[in-house]
Amino acid sequence: MSEFDEYFITPDDPGVVIDEATGRLSYRGEPFSGYVEVGAEGEPREFWSYSDGDRDGYWGGWYSDGAKRYEGGFHHNRPVGVWQEWYPSGRLRRVDRYDLDEEKESSVVYDEQGRVIEIWDELTRKGIPRDAIDFHDPLLSIDWAAVAEYEGAPFTGAVIERIGTSGPIVSLETYVDGRRDGPTRTWYWDGSLRSTGQFSKGRAVGTWSDYDSDENSGP
């Protein structure tokens, strides 16, 4: 075996040890940098990339006929960016998105006809209805008395506000017949809860709470 060959190993090599808890790989007692190839031609195959023992770089898998099964990337042992899965037919099955802190930003699952069967994203995490209206929607109007209209008619539904065009959601207001009615919540930029409250027919009611940005453990 040449020195170059050691950059390409197989998981059944007796020198390979993969830590089940962390995913780190050592080879012959040392953190491994290189590539792991799984499966022979005509079998389900996978390709894993490592750097200094960490999962790092491109990961992909294929069905036995060569059709793509999944692909994505790791950075220092954490999934990042876009991960995708496909059915054997070639139709997209799943799309997951991660940020650099290994936080899953969103996940969408499709059936084999391409219909969405599951969605998980910021709206899901924050308990916000999927039909919520953006505060900056040009068809939405909220006057100085907090009376909301949409396309000129009293608005019923949820209004969210983001930081910038595509930044995190930082507030939620709910309206019934144009008046604030129902839960109101705000969040810090990191997604932690900032405050909660309740309106009824335009008036604040019940208990309102503010949360610390660091501990976020109570009012």
Backbone as numpy.savetxt, mean C-alpha at the origin, in Angstrom:
# Nx Ny Nz CAx CAy CAz Cx Cy Cz
34.05 -25.16 -9.98 33.21 -23.96 -9.98 34.09 -22.71 -9.98
33.76 -21.76 -10.88 34.53 -20.51 -10.93 34.02 -19.55 -9.88
34.81 -18.50 -9.63 34.38 -17.47 -8.67 33.09 -16.82 -9.13
32.93 -16.64 -10.47 31.73 -16.02 -11.01 30.49 -16.87 -10.73
30.65 -18.21 -10.79 29.52 -19.09 -10.56 28.91 -18.92 -9.18
29.68 -18.48 -8.20 29.17 -18.35 -6.85 28.17 -17.20 -6.71
28.09 -16.34 -7.74 27.09 -15.29 -7.71 25.71 -15.82 -8.13
25.67 -17.06 -8.64 24.42 -17.70 -9.05 24.35 -19.03 -8.33
23.43 -19.14 -7.36 23.30 -20.36 -6.59 21.85 -20.82 -6.62
21.60 -22.01 -6.08 20.25 -22.54 -5.99 19.90 -22.75 -4.52
18.61 -22.66 -4.16 18.25 -22.75 -2.75 18.52 -24.12 -2.14
18.70 -25.16 -2.96 18.99 -26.48 -2.42 20.48 -26.73 -2.24
21.30 -25.73 -2.55 22.74 -25.83 -2.30 22.96 -26.00 -0.79
23.74 -26.99 -0.37 23.93 -27.22 1.07 24.56 -26.04 1.80
25.16 -25.10 1.08 25.76 -23.95 1.73 24.79 -22.82 1.99
23.55 -22.96 1.52 22.55 -21.90 1.64 21.78 -22.03 2.95
21.71 -20.92 3.70 20.88 -20.85 4.90 20.05 -19.58 4.81
18.72 -19.72 4.83 17.81 -18.57 4.78 17.11 -18.45 6.12
17.26 -17.31 6.77 16.61 -17.07 8.06 15.12 -16.85 7.83
14.27 -17.72 8.37 12.84 -17.62 8.13 12.24 -16.35 8.73
12.81 -15.84 9.80 12.26 -14.66 10.46 12.59 -13.37 9.70
13.81 -13.27 9.18 14.25 -12.02 8.55 14.35 -12.10 7.04
14.40 -13.30 6.48 14.57 -13.45 5.04 16.01 -13.33 4.57
16.94 -13.06 5.49 18.35 -12.91 5.11 18.94 -14.26 4.71
19.88 -14.21 3.75 20.50 -15.42 3.23 22.00 -15.38 3.47
22.52 -16.46 4.03 23.97 -16.63 4.15 24.39 -17.82 3.30
25.59 -17.75 2.76 26.12 -18.81 1.91 27.51 -19.19 2.40
27.64 -20.44 2.81 28.89 -20.94 3.38 29.33 -20.08 4.56
28.33 -19.68 5.35 28.60 -18.96 6.58 28.77 -17.47 6.44
28.62 -16.92 5.21 28.79 -15.48 4.99 27.55 -14.88 4.35
27.22 -13.60 4.68 26.10 -12.94 4.00 26.30 -12.98 2.49
25.26 -13.35 1.77 25.39 -13.60 0.33 25.02 -12.37 -0.50
25.82 -12.11 -1.53 25.51 -11.11 -2.54 25.53 -11.80 -3.89
24.41 -11.79 -4.56 24.30 -12.47 -5.85 22.87 -12.85 -6.13
22.70 -13.96 -6.86 21.39 -14.32 -7.37 21.08 -15.78 -7.09
19.83 -16.04 -6.72 19.36 -17.39 -6.48 18.40 -17.75 -7.61
18.67 -18.85 -8.26 17.80 -19.32 -9.35 17.08 -20.58 -8.89
15.76 -20.58 -9.03 14.92 -21.67 -8.54 14.25 -22.35 -9.73
14.33 -23.67 -9.78 13.62 -24.43 -10.80 14.39 -24.56 -12.09
14.20 -25.69 -12.75 14.84 -25.96 -14.05 13.90 -25.57 -15.17
14.42 -25.55 -16.39 13.60 -25.20 -17.55 12.45 -26.20 -17.68
11.25 -25.68 -17.93 10.07 -26.53 -18.01 9.38 -26.70 -16.68
9.91 -26.07 -15.62 9.31 -26.11 -14.30 8.97 -24.68 -13.88
8.13 -24.52 -12.84 7.97 -23.17 -12.27 9.33 -22.64 -11.83
9.64 -21.39 -12.17 10.96 -20.85 -11.89 10.86 -19.53 -11.14
11.92 -19.20 -10.40 12.00 -17.93 -9.68 13.43 -17.40 -9.75
13.55 -16.10 -9.58 14.85 -15.43 -9.61 14.87 -14.45 -8.44
15.82 -14.64 -7.51 15.91 -13.80 -6.33 17.25 -13.08 -6.31
17.25 -11.84 -5.89 18.47 -11.03 -5.84 18.79 -10.66 -4.39
20.09 -10.76 -4.01 20.53 -10.47 -2.65 21.75 -9.54 -2.67
21.87 -8.76 -1.62 23.05 -7.92 -1.41 23.43 -7.96 0.06
24.63 -8.47 0.34 25.12 -8.58 1.72 24.11 -9.29 2.62
23.49 -10.32 2.09 22.54 -11.11 2.86 21.10 -10.65 2.80
20.88 -9.40 2.40 19.53 -8.86 2.34 18.90 -9.14 0.98
17.59 -9.35 0.97 16.86 -9.34 -0.29 16.96 -7.93 -0.86
17.48 -7.81 -2.05 17.74 -6.47 -2.59 17.80 -6.56 -4.11
16.94 -5.79 -4.78 16.91 -5.82 -6.23 15.69 -6.55 -6.75
15.80 -7.01 -8.00 14.66 -7.60 -8.71 14.37 -9.02 -8.22
13.06 -9.32 -8.04 12.58 -10.67 -7.77 11.48 -10.98 -8.78
11.52 -12.19 -9.33 10.50 -12.57 -10.30 10.23 -14.05 -10.28
9.04 -14.44 -10.74 8.67 -15.84 -10.83 7.91 -16.10 -12.10
8.03 -17.33 -12.63 7.40 -17.71 -13.89 6.71 -19.06 -13.74
5.63 -19.25 -14.49 4.98 -20.55 -14.56 5.83 -21.49 -15.42
5.48 -22.78 -15.42 6.30 -23.76 -16.14 6.36 -23.52 -17.64
5.34 -22.82 -18.20 5.36 -22.52 -19.63 6.10 -21.23 -19.95
6.67 -20.60 -18.92 7.43 -19.37 -19.13 6.64 -18.10 -18.92
5.33 -18.21 -18.70 4.51 -17.01 -18.46 4.86 -16.41 -17.10
4.86 -15.10 -17.02 5.21 -14.41 -15.79 4.19 -14.70 -14.69
4.68 -15.01 -13.48 3.81 -15.28 -12.33 3.80 -14.12 -11.36
4.99 -13.52 -11.08 5.05 -12.35 -10.21 6.37 -11.62 -10.47
6.42 -10.34 -10.08 7.67 -9.60 -10.10 7.55 -8.39 -9.19
8.71 -7.99 -8.65 8.76 -6.84 -7.77 10.19 -6.60 -7.34
10.37 -5.72 -6.38 11.72 -5.39 -5.95 11.83 -5.25 -4.45
13.03 -5.51 -3.94 13.36 -5.31 -2.53 14.45 -4.25 -2.41
14.48 -3.58 -1.26 15.57 -2.67 -0.94 15.93 -2.90 0.53
17.15 -3.40 0.76 17.58 -3.73 2.12 16.55 -4.60 2.84
16.13 -5.66 2.15 15.25 -6.68 2.73 13.80 -6.24 2.88
13.45 -5.10 2.29 12.08 -4.61 2.38 11.47 -4.51 0.99
10.21 -4.96 0.81 9.55 -4.78 -0.49 9.33 -3.29 -0.76
9.61 -2.86 -1.99 9.44 -1.46 -2.37 8.81 -1.39 -3.76
8.27 -0.22 -4.06 7.73 0.00 -5.39 6.50 -0.83 -5.68
6.38 -1.24 -6.93 5.20 -1.97 -7.40 5.51 -3.46 -7.50
4.66 -4.27 -6.87 4.70 -5.73 -7.01 3.45 -6.16 -7.76
3.63 -7.08 -8.73 2.50 -7.54 -9.53 2.47 -9.06 -9.58
1.26 -9.61 -9.66 1.06 -11.04 -9.85 0.13 -11.25 -11.04
0.31 -12.39 -11.73 -0.52 -12.72 -12.88 -1.10 -14.12 -12.74
-2.27 -14.31 -13.35 -2.84 -15.65 -13.48 -2.07 -16.43 -14.56
-2.19 -17.76 -14.59 -1.52 -18.52 -15.66 -1.95 -18.08 -17.06
-3.16 -17.53 -17.16 -3.65 -17.05 -18.46 -2.93 -15.80 -18.94
-2.18 -15.15 -18.03 -1.51 -13.90 -18.38 -2.25 -12.67 -17.91
-3.47 -12.83 -17.43 -4.23 -11.69 -16.92 -3.69 -11.27 -15.55
-3.70 -9.97 -15.33 -3.20 -9.42 -14.07 -4.08 -9.88 -12.90
-3.44 -10.36 -11.83 -4.16 -10.82 -10.65 -4.10 -9.82 -9.51
-2.96 -9.19 -9.28 -2.78 -8.35 -8.09 -1.72 -7.30 -8.35
-1.93 -6.10 -7.78 -0.95 -5.02 -7.81 -0.83 -4.45 -6.40
0.37 -4.54 -5.82 0.65 -3.96 -4.50 1.68 -2.86 -4.66
1.53 -1.79 -3.90 2.50 -0.69 -3.93 3.05 -0.45 -2.53
4.38 -0.32 -2.43 5.06 -0.10 -1.16 5.89 1.17 -1.23
6.05 1.84 -0.06 6.98 2.95 0.00 8.31 2.46 0.56
9.28 3.36 0.75 10.61 2.96 1.19 10.66 2.51 2.64
9.57 2.72 3.40 9.52 2.27 4.79 8.80 0.93 4.92
8.64 0.23 3.81 7.98 -1.08 3.77 6.49 -0.98 4.06
5.95 0.23 4.07 4.52 0.39 4.28 3.79 0.10 2.98
2.78 -0.76 3.05 1.99 -1.01 1.85 1.04 0.16 1.64
1.18 0.82 0.50 0.36 2.00 0.22 -1.00 1.60 -0.35
-1.01 0.54 -1.15 -2.27 0.12 -1.75 -2.15 -1.31 -2.26
-3.31 -1.94 -2.43 -3.36 -3.30 -2.96 -4.68 -3.47 -3.70
-4.61 -3.96 -4.93 -5.80 -4.20 -5.73 -5.73 -5.63 -6.26
-6.81 -6.39 -6.08 -6.88 -7.77 -6.55 -7.98 -7.87 -7.61
-7.68 -8.58 -8.71 -8.61 -8.74 -9.83 -8.97 -10.22 -10.00
-10.17 -10.48 -10.53 -10.49 -11.84 -10.92 -9.97 -12.07 -12.34
-10.20 -13.27 -12.86 -9.62 -13.60 -14.17 -10.31 -12.88 -15.33
-11.43 -12.23 -15.04 -12.10 -11.42 -16.07 -11.67 -9.96 -16.00
-10.75 -9.64 -15.07 -10.26 -8.28 -14.95 -11.08 -7.38 -14.06
-12.06 -7.97 -13.34 -12.89 -7.17 -12.44 -12.23 -7.05 -11.07
-12.33 -5.88 -10.48 -11.76 -5.65 -9.15 -12.58 -6.40 -8.12
-11.90 -7.22 -7.30 -12.60 -7.97 -6.26 -12.14 -7.56 -4.87
-11.06 -6.79 -4.77 -10.59 -6.35 -3.45 -9.71 -5.11 -3.62
-9.95 -4.11 -2.80 -9.13 -2.89 -2.81 -8.72 -2.57 -1.37
-7.45 -2.27 -1.20 -6.94 -1.83 0.11 -5.98 -0.68 -0.15
-6.29 0.50 0.44 -5.46 1.67 0.20 -5.64 2.66 1.34
-5.27 3.90 1.12 -5.36 4.91 2.18 -6.80 5.11 2.65
-7.75 5.05 1.72 -9.15 5.20 2.11 -9.56 4.07 3.05
-9.12 2.85 2.72 -9.44 1.70 3.57 -8.84 1.86 4.95
-7.55 2.23 5.01 -6.86 2.36 6.29 -7.53 3.39 7.18
-8.02 4.47 6.58 -8.57 5.57 7.36 -10.09 5.53 7.48
-10.70 4.46 6.99 -12.14 4.30 7.13 -12.94 5.34 6.38
-12.48 5.72 5.19 -13.13 6.76 4.40 -13.92 6.12 3.26
-15.17 6.53 3.03 -15.95 5.97 1.93 -15.26 6.17 0.58
-15.41 5.21 -0.31 -14.74 5.27 -1.61 -15.30 6.38 -2.49
-16.52 6.83 -2.21 -17.10 7.89 -3.03 -16.87 9.28 -2.43
-15.93 9.40 -1.51 -15.63 10.71 -0.90 -15.19 11.70 -1.96
-15.58 12.96 -1.78 -15.26 14.04 -2.71 -14.04 14.81 -2.21
-13.15 15.16 -3.13 -11.99 15.96 -2.75 -12.42 17.40 -2.49
-11.84 18.00 -1.46 -12.17 19.37 -1.07 -11.98 20.35 -2.22
-11.03 20.05 -3.11 -10.72 20.96 -4.22 -11.50 20.63 -5.49
-12.46 19.73 -5.41 -13.30 19.42 -6.56 -14.01 20.70 -6.99
-13.87 21.12 -8.25 -14.48 22.39 -8.69 -16.01 22.39 -8.61
-16.63 21.23 -8.53 -18.09 21.17 -8.45 -18.58 21.29 -7.01
-17.64 21.27 -6.05 -18.00 21.38 -4.63 -17.84 22.82 -4.17
-18.81 23.28 -3.40 -18.75 24.63 -2.85 -19.11 24.57 -1.37
-18.24 25.12 -0.52 -18.50 25.19 0.93 -18.36 26.65 1.35
-19.45 27.24 1.88 -19.42 28.67 2.19 -18.89 28.93 3.59
-18.90 30.18 4.01 -18.34 30.60 5.29 -19.06 29.95 6.47
-20.31 29.54 6.27 -21.08 28.90 7.34 -20.97 27.38 7.30
-20.03 26.86 6.51 -19.79 25.42 6.37 -20.97 24.69 5.75
-21.73 25.38 4.90 -22.81 24.76 4.14 -22.25 24.31 2.80
-22.43 23.03 2.48 -21.81 22.46 1.28 -22.84 22.18 0.20
-22.46 22.54 -1.04 -23.27 22.22 -2.21 -22.39 21.53 -3.24
-23.02 20.61 -3.99 -22.31 19.95 -5.08 -23.16 20.08 -6.33
-22.58 20.69 -7.34 -23.30 21.01 -8.58 -24.55 21.83 -8.26
-24.45 22.70 -7.26 -25.53 23.61 -6.92 -26.60 23.06 -6.01
-26.48 21.78 -5.60 -27.48 21.17 -4.72 -26.85 20.82 -3.38
-27.64 20.82 -2.29 -27.09 20.45 -0.98 -26.37 19.11 -1.05
-25.18 19.07 -0.48 -24.33 17.88 -0.61 -24.52 16.92 0.55
-24.61 15.64 0.24 -24.62 14.56 1.23 -23.49 13.61 0.89
-22.58 13.43 1.85 -21.44 12.54 1.61 -20.23 12.99 2.39
-19.07 12.45 2.00 -17.81 12.73 2.70 -16.93 13.63 1.85
-16.21 14.52 2.52 -15.25 15.42 1.87 -13.88 15.18 2.49
-12.89 14.94 1.65 -11.52 14.75 2.14 -10.63 15.87 1.63
-9.56 16.13 2.37 -8.57 17.12 1.93 -7.19 16.48 1.98
-6.41 16.69 0.94 -5.06 16.15 0.84 -4.03 17.28 0.91
-2.80 16.90 1.20 -1.68 17.83 1.09 -1.19 17.76 -0.35
-1.39 18.82 -1.09 -1.02 18.81 -2.50 -1.99 17.99 -3.32
-1.61 17.75 -4.58 -2.50 17.04 -5.50 -2.65 15.57 -5.16
-1.54 14.92 -4.79 -1.57 13.49 -4.54 -0.95 13.12 -3.20
-0.88 14.08 -2.28 -0.30 13.82 -0.97 -1.25 13.07 -0.06
-0.86 12.86 1.18 -1.70 12.10 2.11 -2.98 12.85 2.47
-4.02 12.09 2.78 -5.28 12.66 3.25 -5.09 13.15 4.69
-5.45 14.41 4.95 -5.25 14.98 6.28 -6.55 15.35 6.97
-7.69 15.30 6.28 -8.94 15.60 6.97 -10.13 14.94 6.29
-11.17 14.68 7.09 -12.43 14.12 6.62 -13.56 14.88 7.28
-14.53 15.34 6.48 -15.77 15.94 6.98 -16.93 15.21 6.32
-18.01 15.00 7.06 -19.20 14.37 6.48 -20.37 15.34 6.54
-21.20 15.29 5.49 -22.32 16.22 5.35 -23.61 15.45 5.05
-24.72 16.01 5.52 -26.05 15.52 5.18 -26.90 16.72 4.81
-27.42 16.72 3.60 -28.23 17.85 3.09 -27.50 19.17 3.25
-26.20 19.17 3.00 -25.43 20.40 2.99 -24.85 20.81 4.33
-25.24 20.16 5.41 -24.75 20.53 6.75 -23.83 19.44 7.29
-22.82 19.88 8.06 -21.92 18.90 8.65 -22.71 17.99 9.59
-22.59 16.70 9.36 -23.36 15.73 10.13 -22.65 14.39 10.06
-22.17 13.91 11.22 -21.43 12.66 11.24 -19.99 12.89 11.68
-19.13 11.89 11.50 -17.75 11.97 12.01 -16.89 12.97 11.26
-15.98 13.57 11.98 -14.92 14.39 11.38 -13.61 13.92 11.97
-12.58 13.79 11.12 -11.28 13.33 11.57 -10.17 14.08 10.85
-9.04 14.22 11.53 -7.85 14.77 10.88 -6.68 13.84 11.18
-5.67 13.90 10.29 -4.48 13.06 10.42 -3.22 13.90 10.24
-2.13 13.46 10.87 -0.82 14.05 10.60 -0.32 13.56 9.24
0.73 14.20 8.74 1.27 13.82 7.43 1.69 12.37 7.39
2.15 11.81 8.52 2.61 10.42 8.53 1.47 9.41 8.61
0.23 9.89 8.61 -0.93 9.01 8.63 -1.48 8.72 10.00
-0.80 9.15 11.06 -1.31 8.92 12.41 -2.46 9.87 12.71
-3.37 9.43 13.56 -4.58 10.19 13.85 -4.25 11.45 14.64
-4.85 12.57 14.24 -4.61 13.86 14.90 -5.80 14.29 15.76
-7.01 14.12 15.27 -8.19 14.51 16.05 -9.42 13.77 15.56
-10.41 13.64 16.44 -11.70 13.04 16.08 -12.81 13.87 16.70
-13.96 13.88 16.05 -15.11 14.59 16.58 -16.38 14.18 15.85
-17.48 14.82 16.21 -18.77 14.45 15.64 -19.64 15.70 15.51
-20.35 15.79 14.37 -21.32 16.85 14.16 -22.71 16.23 14.05
-23.73 17.02 14.42 -25.12 16.66 14.20 -25.87 17.90 13.76
-26.35 17.87 12.54 -27.11 18.99 11.96 -26.34 20.29 12.08
-25.05 20.23 11.79 -24.22 21.43 11.75 -23.62 21.84 13.07
-23.92 21.12 14.16 -23.39 21.49 15.48 -22.48 20.39 16.02
-21.38 20.80 16.67 -20.47 19.86 17.29 -21.15 19.20 18.48
-21.03 17.87 18.56 -21.66 17.14 19.66 -20.69 16.09 20.19
-20.98 15.55 21.35 -20.22 14.44 21.89 -18.80 14.81 22.29
-17.95 13.81 22.33 -16.56 13.96 22.76 -15.65 14.22 21.57
-14.82 15.25 21.69 -13.81 15.56 20.69 -12.44 15.29 21.30
-11.55 14.68 20.54 -10.25 14.28 21.07 -9.13 14.72 20.14
-8.01 15.13 20.75 -6.78 15.44 20.02 -5.72 14.42 20.41
-4.87 14.02 19.44 -3.88 12.99 19.67 -2.47 13.51 19.42
-1.54 13.02 20.22 -0.14 13.41 20.10 0.45 12.84 18.82
1.28 13.60 18.14 1.82 13.18 16.86 2.84 12.08 17.00
3.46 11.93 18.15 4.47 10.89 18.34 3.88 9.60 18.87
3.15 9.68 20.00 2.66 8.47 20.62 1.32 8.04 20.03
0.47 9.03 19.67 -0.84 8.74 19.08 -1.58 7.67 19.88
-1.50 7.78 21.20 -2.07 6.73 22.04 -3.27 7.18 22.86
-3.61 8.46 22.78 -4.78 8.90 23.53 -4.91 10.40 23.48
-6.02 10.94 23.97 -6.26 12.37 23.89 -5.34 13.14 24.82
